[in-house]
């Protein structure tokens, strides 16, 4: 088995385990279908942006909840984002 085949198999095994564990779902499959030769890093870019945005939102949420007087409308807006 050549290196490329081995890496492809490892990737398939890894994604299969992520599906089994509930970390991936059909939305990931739809995202993969949007990737093509003209944009081979599409999935990586979208997932990276998701994590960057999530980190910012969680930090903003933590800050909002640590205020002396919590603005629950702001908290609600952050949770919905």
HELIX and SHEET records of a PDB file:
HELIX    1   1 UNK A    3  UNK A   20  1                                  18    
HELIX    2   2 UNK A   26  UNK A   33  1                                   8    
HELIX    3   3 UNK A   42  UNK A   65  1                                  24    
HELIX    4   4 UNK A   72  UNK A   80  1                                   9    
END                                                                             
